[in-house]
């Protein structure tokens, strides 16, 4: 899970979600480790209404979802 303190420390203001299957596949290749179906990319892409309260959905297209990071 993503911690709000880590996002704040890195000064992250926006999170963009993309096709979770593609993100997981590419991440698995880079990390040389399989990605769990519980990975955060799946939550952002498939269940945006269940994201942590410090992420507010603000826009969506057929391909992307945009979340604003709120101050924890």
Secondary structure as the mmCIF struct_conf table of DSSP 4:
data_model
#
loop_
_struct_conf.conf_type_id
_struct_conf.id
_struct_conf.beg_label_comp_id
_struct_conf.beg_label_asym_id
_struct_conf.beg_label_seq_id
_struct_conf.end_label_comp_id
_struct_conf.end_label_asym_id
_struct_conf.end_label_seq_id
HELX_RH_AL_P HELX_RH_AL_P1 UNK A 4 UNK A 9
TURN_TY1_P TURN_TY1_P1 UNK A 10 UNK A 11
STRN STRN1 UNK A 14 UNK A 17
HELX_RH_AL_P HELX_RH_AL_P2 UNK A 20 UNK A 31
TURN_TY1_P TURN_TY1_P2 UNK A 32 UNK A 32
BEND BEND1 UNK A 33 UNK A 33
HELX_LH_PP_P HELX_LH_PP_P1 UNK A 34 UNK A 36
TURN_TY1_P TURN_TY1_P3 UNK A 37 UNK A 38
BEND BEND2 UNK A 39 UNK A 39
HELX_RH_AL_P HELX_RH_AL_P3 UNK A 40 UNK A 46
HELX_RH_3T_P HELX_RH_3T_P1 UNK A 48 UNK A 50
BEND BEND3 UNK A 51 UNK A 51
TURN_TY1_P TURN_TY1_P4 UNK A 53 UNK A 54
STRN STRN2 UNK A 55 UNK A 60
BEND BEND4 UNK A 62 UNK A 63
STRN STRN3 UNK A 65 UNK A 69
HELX_LH_PP_P HELX_LH_PP_P2 UNK A 70 UNK A 71
#
